[in-house]
Amino acid sequence: MKPFSAIVIGGSAGSIEPLHDLLRSLPETGGRFAVVCVLHLMNRQRSLLPEIYRADCPWPVKEAESTEPVLPGTVYLAPPDYHLSIEKDRTFALSNEEAVMFSRPSIDLLFSSAAPVYKHELAGLILSGANNDGTDGLLRVLKHGGQAFAQEIATAEFKEMPRAAVAASPQIREVDIPKVVEFLNRRF
């Protein structure tokens, strides 16, 4: 089993609850990896997700900030209406460039930026959603030696995102959230 330093997670419609289930199940002993999430949300000034997830996640949960280092044992969320990427020095960058696949933040952009930085130390996960943002990013994760997962299609409220990911490569494994939790817990 390969060790890893980060897991990138992307989701859209129907992804808030599965992500909540995953985050509340993280081990309380702290982490050897960072969790970085992009969710397609309504573009508004402020998201309440950091507070909601922080309530029962054993790790610190916060919105990522530009130039901030990506630290293990922390859950980072992309701020609403900003693309989130990871730089070569493992710091965050935020931008408000054009939407990608009608979305800002873009899952593909996060995954594609993290893949060459973390290589085999990266895992990617696509959750429920109604488009195919994230599929190209997951393929980049695989290309650079990382591991790629998609939420089990049967359990996704909106099946298009995980279905597109699974159809893109036989190396993208379809898993339910308890299996992802088990995968993460084996890393401690």
Backbone as a ProteinNet text record, in pm:
[ID]
protein_1_A
[PRIMARY]
MKPFSAIVIGGSAGSIEPLHDLLRSLPETGGRFAVVCVLHLMNRQRSLLPEIYRADCPWPVKEAESTEPVLPGTVYLAPPDYHLSIEKDRTFALSNEEAVMFSRPSIDLLFSSAAPVYKHELAGLILSGANNDGTDGLLRVLKHGGQAFAQEIATAEFKEMPRAAVAASPQIREVDIPKVVEFLNRRF
[TERTIARY]
83.9	0	88.6	69.8	152.8	110.1	204.5	167.6	128.1	53.3	23.7	20	29.7	37.7	-87.6	-171.2	-292.2	-398.9	-523.9	-637	-714.8	-743.1	-824.6	-962.4	-1064.6	-1202.7	-1282.3	-1363	-1448.3	-1590.7	-1684.2	-1824.6	-1910.7	-2032.6	-2128.2	-2261.1	-2369.4	-2501.4	-2501.7	-2549.6	-2560.7	-2433.5	-2332.3	-2203.2	-2181.1	-2263.6	-2240.3	-2249.8	-2351.3	-2366.7	-2259.3	-2228.3	-2121.1	-1987.6	-1958	-1833.9	-1840.8	-1956.3	-1973.8	-1949.9	-2006.2	-1986.9	-1838.7	-1768	-1625.7	-1546.1	-1570.9	-1492	-1515.3	-1638.1	-1664	-1602.4	-1562	-1503.1	-1351	-1288.7	-1142.8	-1092.3	-977.4	-925.4	-892.8	-917.2	-894.7	-747.6	-662.8	-521.4	-441.8	-507.2	-434.1	-404	-345.6	-329.5	-190.6	-160.9	-34.5	-55.3	-179.8	-211.2	-310.4	-318.1	-414.3	-534.5	-650.2	-771.7	-807.8	-816.3	-844.9	-969.3	-1070.3	-1201.1	-1247.2	-1305.1	-1374.4	-1517.6	-1611.5	-1753.7	-1812.1	-1896.6	-1965.9	-2078.6	-2066.1	-2166.4	-2220	-2330.3	-2380.2	-2272.2	-2250	-2150.7	-2207.6	-2153.9	-2197.5	-2076.4	-2096.4	-1985.5	-1918.7	-1998.7	-1942.6	-2011.9	-1934	-1989.6	-1994.3	-2098.3	-2109.7	-2051.4	-2004.1	-1954.1	-1837.6	-1742.1	-1635.9	-1691.6	-1789.7	-1848.2	-1927.2	-2002.5	-2083.2	-1994.2	-1893.5	-1804.1	-1717.2	-1676.6	-1590.9	-1661.2	-1793.4	-1869.1	-1843.3	-1827.9	-1800.7	-1687.5	-1601.1	-1478.7	-1368.2	-1293.1	-1189.2	-1066.9	-1058.6	-945.5	-988.8	-894.8	-929.4	-985.6	-1089.7	-1152.8	-1152.9	-1104	-1096.2	-1102.2	-1131.8	-1118.1	-971.1	-926	-787.5	-762.2	-639.2	-599.4	-478.8	-470.5	-357.5	-225.5	-127.8	10	21.2	-91.2	-89.6	-32.6	55.9	106.7	-1.6	2.2	-89.2	-32	-99.1	-47.5	-123.7	-54.7	-123.7	-212.8	-315.2	-404.6	-502.6	-521.3	-611	-701.9	-827.3	-923	-937.5	-913.8	-923.6	-1040.1	-1116	-1226.4	-1197	-1229.3	-1214.5	-1318.2	-1276.4	-1374.5	-1471.3	-1595.6	-1690.6	-1638.3	-1661.6	-1632.1	-1483	-1396.6	-1252.3	-1201.7	-1121	-1049.6	-942	-918.4	-816.3	-717.1	-589.3	-485.9	-372	-287.6	-171.9	-45.7	41.9	166.2	276.2	385	497.3	553.3	548.2	601.5	498	389.4	281.6	215.2	188.8	107.4	-14.6	-116.4	-238.2	-228.4	-300.4	-320.3	-469.9	-523	-662.9	-667.8	-766.6	-783.6	-931.6	-966.4	-1105.1	-1111.6	-1025.4	-1027.9	-1161.4	-1178.1	-1302	-1342.1	-1471.8	-1523.3	-1476.2	-1454.7	-1417.9	-1536.9	-1590.2	-1710.9	-1822.5	-1836.3	-1941.1	-1924.3	-1807.3	-1788.5	-1665	-1680.5	-1569.2	-1605.9	-1539	-1412.4	-1428.3	-1320	-1315.9	-1247.4	-1311.8	-1252	-1132.3	-1149.6	-1039.9	-915.1	-933.3	-818.2	-742.9	-815.7	-750.7	-676.1	-743.2	-682.4	-561	-575.1	-466.2	-345.6	-367.5	-254.5	-187	-264.7	-208.3	-132.7	-175.5	-117.8	32.7	87.7	232.4	310.4	245	310.8	326.1	218.5	218.5	249.1	229.3	254.2	190.4	270.5	217.9	170.6	193.7	150.1	9.5	-64.1	-195.1	-304.9	-419.7	-541.8	-646.9	-729.8	-838.1	-971.3	-1075.5	-1209.1	-1313.1	-1399.8	-1513.3	-1639.2	-1717.8	-1845.1	-1961.1	-2080	-2203.1	-2196.6	-2256.8	-2263.5	-2333.1	-2377.2	-2459.6	-2384.8	-2253	-2178.2	-2056.8	-1955.9	-1839.4	-1711.3	-1724.3	-1605.5	-1536	-1405.5	-1328	-1273.9	-1337.9	-1291.4	-1151.9	-1130.8	-996.7	-893.2	-930.9	-838.8	-801.1	-898.7	-869.3	-774.9	-792.4	-701.4	-559.6	-545.8	-413.2	-353.3	-436.3	-390	-331.5	-402.8	-353.7	-225.3	-221.6	-104.7	22.4	8.1	123.3	146.6	77.3	104.1	15.3	-84.3	-173.3	-284.9	-370.4	-484.4	-612.3	-707.3	-828.8	-953.3	-1049.8	-1173.4	-1292.6	-1408.1	-1534.2	-1637.1	-1725.3	-1831.8	-1911.3	-1948.4	-2029.9	-2152.4	-2170.9	-2276.4	-2413.5	-2439	-2569.4	-2597.7	-2494.2	-2515.5	-2512.9	-2476.4	-2468.8	-2607.6	-2640.7	-2769.7	-2777.4	-2668.5	-2657.5	-2543.6	-2574.5	-2482.7	-2387	-2408.9	-2332.6	-2182.4	-2142.3	-1999.2	-1928.2	-1975.6	-1905.4	-1914.9	-2025.9	-2040.3	-1938.6	-1922.1	-1825.1	-1683.7	-1652.7	-1518.4	-1489.5	-1582.5	-1563	-1552.7	-1629.5	-1626.7	-1495.1	-1423.4	-1301.9	-1182.5	-1178.1	-1062.4	-1096.5	-1052	-1073.6	-991.8	-895.5	-814.3	-884.9	-994.4	-1072.1	-1171.2	-1148	-1226.1	-1352.4	-1463.3	-1591.8	-1602.5	-1621.5	-1623.8	-1734.9	-1787.4	-1882.1	-1803.2	-1868	-1799.6	-1734.6	-1798.7	-1728.6	-1596.9	-1589.9	-1464	-1357.1	-1397.5	-1301.3	-1249.7	-1340.1	-1299.9	-1201.3	-1230.2	-1141	-1004.1	-1003.2	-879.1	-798.5	-864.4	-794.8	-745.2	-825.3	-787.1	-669.5	-650	-533.9	-404.6	-411.9	-292.8	-234.8	-288.5	-240.7	-168.1
-117.6	0	124.1	208.5	328.1	434.8	500.4	613.3	731.8	823.1	944.1	1063.8	1183.6	1308.4	1393.2	1364.9	1445.5	1363.5	1395.6	1346.3	1468.4	1472.6	1580.1	1522.6	1598.4	1552.3	1657.9	1612.7	1704.5	1655.2	1747.2	1710.6	1827.7	1793.8	1896.1	1862.4	1866.6	1839.6	1704.3	1701.5	1578.3	1534.4	1619.8	1578.5	1626.1	1715.6	1771.8	1663.5	1577.7	1472.8	1365	1311.2	1210.7	1265	1390.9	1449.3	1461.6	1500.8	1511.4	1375.6	1269.2	1133.8	1096.7	1129.1	1097.9	1176.7	1307.1	1391.7	1357.1	1324.1	1291.3	1157.7	1077.5	946.1	945.8	1062.4	1067.3	1029.8	964.9	924.8	1044.9	1031.8	1142.9	1164.8	1072.8	1080.9	1180.2	1259.4	1352.1	1287.4	1361	1306.5	1317	1222.1	1225.4	1283.3	1319	1372.8	1487.8	1568.8	1678.5	1634.6	1691.1	1669.6	1803.7	1808.3	1933.1	1911.6	1995.5	1973.2	2091.3	2058.3	2155.4	2107.4	2190.8	2163.1	2275.7	2240.5	2342.5	2397.2	2521.2	2585.9	2708.4	2758.4	2886.1	2991.1	3077.7	3184.2	3288.1	3287.3	3384.5	3428.8	3526.6	3585.6	3488	3404.7	3322.7	3187.2	3084	2949.7	2912.6	2843.7	2795.2	2655.1	2594.4	2457.5	2439.7	2532.3	2510.6	2492.9	2574.6	2562.6	2433.6	2398.2	2276.5	2153.9	2145	2028.2	2026.3	2142.9	2152.3	2097.2	2106.2	2065.1	1919.5	1828.9	1691.6	1625.4	1703.2	1649.1	1658.8	1551.6	1556.7	1642.3	1684	1766.2	1910.4	2004.7	2143.2	2150.2	2229.5	2249.5	2398.3	2437.5	2580.6	2601.1	2725.3	2761.4	2784.7	2735	2753.9	2900.9	2945.5	3084	3083.7	3183.1	3194.5	3198.4	3128.6	3116.5	3035.1	2987.1	2906.3	2767.8	2714.6	2578.9	2474.1	2367.6	2255.2	2167.2	2162.9	2090.6	1961.4	1856.3	1732.2	1751.3	1665.3	1671.8	1786.8	1845.7	1959.7	1934.7	1979.4	1973.3	2114.2	2128.2	2257.3	2254.3	2363.4	2379.2	2498.1	2483.7	2596.7	2702.5	2829.9	2935.8	2948.6	2990	3007.4	3104.6	3069.9	3155	3176.8	3090.8	3096.7	2959.8	2957.6	2834.9	2812.9	2688.2	2651.9	2559	2592	2504.6	2492.3	2392.3	2367.6	2392.4	2476.1	2513.6	2409.5	2419.2	2325.1	2317.5	2429.3	2431.4	2387.6	2327.1	2276.1	2386.2	2496.3	2603.4	2620.1	2686.7	2709.4	2836.3	2835.7	2955.8	2966.5	3086.1	3113.5	3204.5	3185.9	3275.8	3285.7	3391.6	3406.5	3413.9	3334.5	3324.2	3266.7	3258.5	3207.7	3073.2	3050.1	2921.4	2810.7	2692.7	2574.1	2479.5	2440.5	2356.7	2420.8	2550.7	2629	2635.7	2603	2599.1	2676.4	2748	2810.1	2804.7	2717.2	2649.6	2526.2	2491.5	2377.3	2259.1	2143.7	2021.7	1981.7	1985.3	1948.2	2031.2	2160.6	2248	2207.9	2181.3	2138.4	2007.5	1906.9	1775.7	1783.6	1857.9	1868.3	1942.2	2036.9	2108.5	2023.1	1942.6	1859.5	1738.3	1684.9	1559.9	1565.6	1667.1	1668.8	1707.8	1767.2	1806.6	1685.7	1609	1497.5	1361.7	1350.8	1226	1105.5	1002.9	881	904.1	1022.3	1054.4	1113.1	1104.1	1168.4	1065.7	1089.6	1015.9	1118	1082.8	1169.9	1098.2	1172.9	1116.2	1209.5	1153.7	1226.9	1181.3	1277.7	1249.6	1279.9	1273.6	1300.5	1434.3	1440.1	1564.6	1544.3	1656.2	1650.5	1687	1690.7	1711.9	1619.5	1645	1556.5	1629.2	1739.8	1806.8	1709.1	1697.9	1609.2	1487.7	1446.3	1327.4	1349.5	1460.3	1488.1	1500.4	1561.6	1574.9	1440.3	1349.3	1215.6	1140.6	1159.4	1095.7	1148.5	1276.5	1334.2	1275.3	1254.4	1191.4	1054.3	976.3	843.7	853.6	946.6	962.8	988.8	1058	1091.6	989.9	876.7	769	765.3	853.6	856	753.5	751.2	660.2	738.7	677.2	749	669.5	740	679.2	764.6	699.6	769.4	708.5	793.4	744.1	636.7	532.6	426.4	488.8	459.4	523.8	502.5	382.9	352.4	437.6	483.6	562.3	712.7	754.9	898.2	952.9	1065.7	1128.5	1173.1	1230.8	1268.7	1186	1101.2	996	1035.3	1150.2	1184.7	1196.6	1263.2	1281.3	1149.8	1069	942.5	849.7	851.8	765.6	804.4	934.7	980.6	941.9	953.6	919.1	770.4	686.4	540.9	497.4	560.4	524.6	565.6	661.6	715.3	621.1	537.1	449.3	334.3	212.5	101.6	114.8	207.2	229.8	318.7	384	465.8	372.6	352	254	316	246.2	287.8	234.2	323.6	283.2	355.8	290.7	361	437.5	528.5	615.6	534.9	430.9	352.2	291.4	254.6	200.4	309.6	433.1	544.1	568.9	567.4	587.2	477.4	353.9	242.6	264.1	307.1	337	444.4	550.1	659.7	613.7	538.5	493.8	397.6	326.8	236.8	315.2	444.4	527.7	576.7	532.8	579.4	470.9
0	0	0	-101	-113.2	-12.8	54	139.5	52.8	105.6	29.7	121.8	59.2	134.4	124.4	22.9	5.2	-65	-31.5	-108.6	-155	-284.7	-341.4	-368.8	-332.5	-343.1	-417.3	-512.1	-585.8	-589.9	-579.5	-585.8	-626.5	-662.9	-703.8	-637.2	-711.7	-654.5	-583.7	-461.7	-386.1	-316.6	-312.4	-254.4	-110.7	-61.1	72.1	179.7	173.6	275.2	266.5	146.8	142.3	193.8	161.7	212.9	364.3	416.4	561.2	627.6	568.7	622.6	625	518.4	510.2	614.5	623.7	714	861.1	896.5	1037.3	1076.3	977.1	1003.3	1000.4	981.2	982.9	1122.1	1130.5	1262	1349.4	1475.7	1568.2	1599.9	1562.7	1599.4	1515.7	1434.6	1349.2	1216.8	1127.6	994.6	939.1	852.2	778.1	640	608	476.2	490.8	386.5	381.4	298.9	329.2	251.6	189.1	55.7	-15.2	-100.7	-79.3	-140.7	-225.8	-339.7	-423.9	-438.8	-396	-416.3	-499	-593.8	-671.8	-585.8	-546.7	-462.3	-533	-483.5	-534.1	-508.7	-605.3	-587.9	-492.4	-374.3	-274.6	-194.4	-114.6	-40.3	55.5	122.4	228.9	231.6	253.8	267.3	414.5	454.3	592.2	608.7	499	507.7	604.8	613.3	713	854.2	891.6	1025	1039.5	936.7	942.2	955.3	870.1	873.7	999.2	1044.9	1163.2	1287.8	1289.9	1408.5	1446.9	1348.9	1387	1310.5	1251.9	1192.2	1296.7	1318.5	1421.5	1382.3	1257.2	1211.1	1192.6	1192.7	1158.8	1016.9	997.9	867.6	839.5	721.1	688.8	539.6	499.5	359.2	329.4	215.2	173.5	142	170.5	142.6	50.5	-34.9	-127.9	-52.7	-103.7	-53.7	75.8	129.1	250.9	219.3	304.4	280.7	304.9	226	241.9	352.7	466.6	583.3	607.6	649.5	682.7	804.6	814	928.7	923.8	805.6	789.3	669.6	680.8	571.2	514.8	385.1	317.2	219.6	216.9	121.9	31.4	-96.3	-188	-152.1	-146.4	-120.2	-237.7	-212.4	-321.2	-426.9	-553.1	-668.9	-693.8	-638.7	-665.6	-707.7	-813.5	-846.4	-740.8	-706.4	-609.5	-677.6	-668.3	-724	-623.8	-649.2	-562.1	-643	-588.2	-655	-630.1	-704.9	-692.3	-550.9	-478.7	-341.7	-237.7	-284.9	-199.5	-117.1	-185.6	-129.5	-220.4	-166.4	-243.9	-326.8	-437.8	-518	-546.5	-533.4	-565.3	-686.6	-771.9	-886	-919.1	-987.8	-1032.2	-1184.2	-1249.1	-1395	-1439.6	-1572.1	-1629.6	-1569.8	-1563.2	-1516.2	-1609.9	-1555.2	-1632.5	-1625.5	-1740.8	-1745.6	-1663	-1677.7	-1611.4	-1460.3	-1410.3	-1264.7	-1220.6	-1114.4	-1042.9	-896.1	-821.8	-847.6	-936.8	-1002.9	-1092.2	-1024.3	-1030.7	-976.7	-1061.8	-1194.8	-1284.7	-1257.4	-1234.5	-1211.8	-1084.1	-975.9	-852.1	-874.3	-927.9	-945.9	-1038.7	-1148.9	-1246.8	-1190.7	-1101.6	-1040.5	-934.2	-861.4	-754.3	-807.9	-921.8	-974.7	-996.7	-1066.1	-1085.6	-960.4	-863	-738.3	-646.2	-629.7	-534.9	-599.1	-729.4	-803.2	-733	-696.6	-634.6	-490.5	-436.9	-300.3	-297.5	-410.7	-421.8	-445.4	-383.1	-414.4	-454.6	-550.2	-594.7	-582.1	-546.5	-528.6	-588.9	-673.5	-729	-657.8	-610.9	-544.9	-639.8	-587.7	-662.2	-735.2	-853.4	-928.7	-1061.6	-1120.4	-1241.1	-1368.9	-1366.3	-1490.4	-1487.6	-1571.2	-1567.8	-1528.3	-1456.5	-1402.8	-1308.7	-1322.5	-1237.4	-1309.4	-1416.5	-1489.2	-1545.6	-1615.6	-1671.2	-1560.2	-1449.9	-1337.2	-1277.8	-1265	-1213.4	-1307.2	-1436.8	-1533	-1515.8	-1484.6	-1457.2	-1329.5	-1227.6	-1104.4	-1137.2	-1216.7	-1256.5	-1338.1	-1431.9	-1519	-1438	-1325.5	-1241.8	-1130	-1135.1	-1039.8	-917.6	-910.4	-795.4	-806.2	-706	-702	-724.4	-796.6	-834.1	-796.8	-738.2	-691.9	-736	-748.1	-771.2	-677.6	-627.5	-540.2	-613.7	-542.3	-600.7	-666.6	-794.6	-871.8	-807.6	-758.7	-698.1	-575.5	-505.3	-383.2	-408.2	-529.1	-560	-590.7	-530.3	-557.2	-703.1	-753.8	-894.4	-952.5	-1044.9	-1088.6	-1201.3	-1265.7	-1385.3	-1359.2	-1252.3	-1226.7	-1197.4	-1102.8	-1081.4	-1202.4	-1273.9	-1392.4	-1499.6	-1523.6	-1623.8	-1583.5	-1455.6	-1407.6	-1425.7	-1383.4	-1392.2	-1538.8	-1626.4	-1768.9	-1835.9	-1777.2	-1839.5	-1830.1	-1727.2	-1709.7	-1615.4	-1648.8	-1556.1	-1428.2	-1425.2	-1305.4	-1203	-1244.4	-1151	-1082.2	-951.8	-876.8	-818.5	-840.5	-786.4	-643.7	-545.9	-405	-330.2	-227.2	-141.8	-34.9	31.4	127.9	241.1	297.2	399.8	349.3	220.9	166.1	158.5	125.4	122.4	263.2	361.4	501.1	542.6	506.2	537.6	472.4	345.6	274.4	348.7	391.2	461.7	598.2	670.2	803.5	801.2	691.1	680.4	663.7	644.5	624.3	755.5	869.4	1000	1074.2
[MASK]
++++++++++++++++++++++++++++++++++++++++++++++++++++++++++++++++++++++++++++++++++++++++++++++++++++++++++++++++++++++++++++++++++++++++++++++++++++++++++++++++++++++++++++++++++++++++++++

